[in-house]
């Protein structure tokens, strides 16, 4: 399928993965973007790497001319901080080689968007975007989050990308493929239940709506696989 892809996003690497393997894949497949989930209350569990592991990844990437495309996916407290106007963590990520951050402001990601102070959040997000022009902000866009983004995307912003993800990271397969925003224009991507078994079908549908525009796809839940169960010594 001839789709103009900027990235193929793989999200959810954690401490069970050797960062050197990610580096090796990036050297051979430069379209890969590694997405890392940041949520302090789940740090160290499946899909949520520890700070120590992230530091080792950053060191490895720095030692290899920052060849890896890194994206920080903000969930839980990390997302809530940004909504409340605290930019310390996104600045830490930017300083350490992360070129894009994704804002997962959904209940599934343990983020509380209080509609009574919606304008407060929108102001803080707008300030973050405008004060960090060299950091790209991915807006996870769906029926739950559109109240945060609809005003922000009325103006073309070079450092804003839109990810159409109705599954909120829960692995529900894409059934709707919105057309990319062209007036104003934004780089738009697609996520939701993408897996090796359906990626060709997904790309065919993405091609229909994007035509020759640049896009990207992102996958997470389908990438988790238990390859060896230590408790039973059986391969899975």
N, C-alpha and C positions, 0 to 999 in steps of 0.2 A: 504494500500500500504506500503510495507516494505522498506522504504527509510531511509538511515543512516543520519538523520538530526542532525546538531549541534545547529542550531537556527531556529526558525520561527520568522521572522522579521515583526513587526507591526510598521508602520511609520506614523507620522502625529498627534500625541497627542498634544493638545494645552491648552490654559487657560480655555477652556470649560470643561476640564476633571479634576476630583479630583485625584491628584497623589496617594492618598490612594487606589483608585481602581486599579491602575497599580501595586502597591505593592501587593495587595491581589491576583491578577491574577498571578504575578510572583511567589508567594509562592506556588500556586497550580499547575502552569504550568512552570517549570523552563527552558523549551526550549525557552520561549519568549525572544526576544530581542526588546527593545523599541528604535525606531529610531526617533530622533528629528531633525527637519529641522531648520537650522540656516541661516537666510537671513535678515540682519538688515532692509532693506527697506520694508519688509513685517511683521516685528515683531508685534505681537498682533493681526494679522488676522488669519483666519482659516488655521490650520496646522502649524502655525509659533508661537511658544510660546514666551512669554515675558521673559526677564532676571529674573524678580522677580519670575515667575512661575518655571523657571529652578532652581533657588536657593532653592525654597521650595522642589522641587523634590530631589535635591542633599542632603539636610538636612535629608529628610525622608529616603533616601537610606542609608546614613551614620549611622543613628540611628538604622538601621535594618541589620547591618553587610554587607552592599552593596549586598544585595540579588538580586537586579534587574540588568539584563544585559542592559547596556546603550550604545547607539551608536549615535554619532553626525554626521548628514548628512550636509556637508558644501555646501551651495549654494551662489550665488551672491557674495557679498563683502567678505564673510568669505572664500569662495573658492579662490577668486582672491588674497586675502592676502597670502594664502598658496603658490599659484603659483608664487607670487612675492618674496617669501623667508621669510615671516613673520610667525613665529611659535608660537606667543604668545597665540593665541586662542586655538590651539590644545593642548598646554601645560596646559592651564587652564582646559580644559576638562579632560585631563588625570589625573591631580591632584585631580579632583573631581569625580572620579569613572567611567569615560567613558573609556571603554576598546577598542572600535573600532571607527574609523572615516571613513566616506564615502565621496569621492571626486566627486562631481557632476559637472564636468567641461563642461557644455553644454549651448547652447544658451537658451534653455527652462528654465534653472535655472539662467539666466541673468549673465552668465560668458562669457567673451570675451577672446578667445585663439587666440592671434596674432601669426600667423604662421611664421612671420618674426623673432620672438624671441623665437621660439619653444625650442631651445637648452637651453635657460635661464630657462624656466619653468621646463624642464626635470632635469636639474642640481639641481634646488631648491627642486623638489619632491624627487629626489634621496637622497639629504642631509637630508631631513625631515625623510625619512624612515630609513636611516642609523643612524641618531642621536637620534632616539626614538625607540629603540629596543623592549620596553615593551608596545608599542602602536601599534595596528593593523590597517593598512591602507586598506580600501576597495576601489578598483579601479572600478568605474562604467564604464563598457566596452561596447562600441557600435561603429557603423561606424563613429560617430563624434569624439569620444574620443581616438580611437586606436592610433592616432599619438602621444599622450602623453605617452602611456603605452608600446608600442611594444618594445622599447629599454630596459625599466626598467624590464620587465618580461623575458628578455633573461637569467637573473640570478635568481636562486632560492633564495627567501627571506622569512624567517620564519614569518615575520610580514606583509606580503602582501597577501590579499585575492582578488579574482576577482569576480565581480558581472556582469553577462551577463544580460544587461537591455537595449534592443533596444527601449523601450518606453520613456526613459529619465524621468520617473516619471509621464508620462501623461496618464497612465492607458491603453495603447494599449496592447492587449492580446498577449502573447508569441506565436510565430509561428515557431521560430527557437530555437533549443536546442543544442548549441555547446557542444562538448565533453570537459570535464575538462582538464586543462593543467596538464600533468604528467611528462613532460621532457623539462624544469624543472617543478617541481610539485608545485601547488598552490591549496589551498582550494577555490573552485568555487561555486558560488550560482546563483540563477535564480530569475528574477523579470520581471514584465510586465503584468498588467491586471489580476493578480491572485485575486480570490474572493471566497467566500464560495460556489458559484455555480459551479466553475470549478476547485477547488483546487485538487480534486481527480484525474481528468484528467491530470492536470499539474504534479502532483507527479508521475503518471504512466509514463509520458514522461521523467521526470527527472531521474527516475529509469533506464530507457533504456540506457541513456548516461552515468550515473554515476556508474551504477552497484553497487558495494559495497563500493565505495568511500564516504567519509563524504562530505556533502553538506549543503546548507541552502536555504530557500526561503524567499522572502521579498515582502510585499504587502503594498499598501498605498491608492491609490485613491478609491478602493472599500470599504474601511473602513469608509468613511464619510457618515453619515446618519443623517438627521434631524428628531429627534424623537418627538419634540414638537415645534410647531410654535406659539410663544407668540402673534404674531399679529392677529392670527385668532382663537386662542384657539383650534386648531385642531391638533390631533396627526397625524404624517406623517409616 
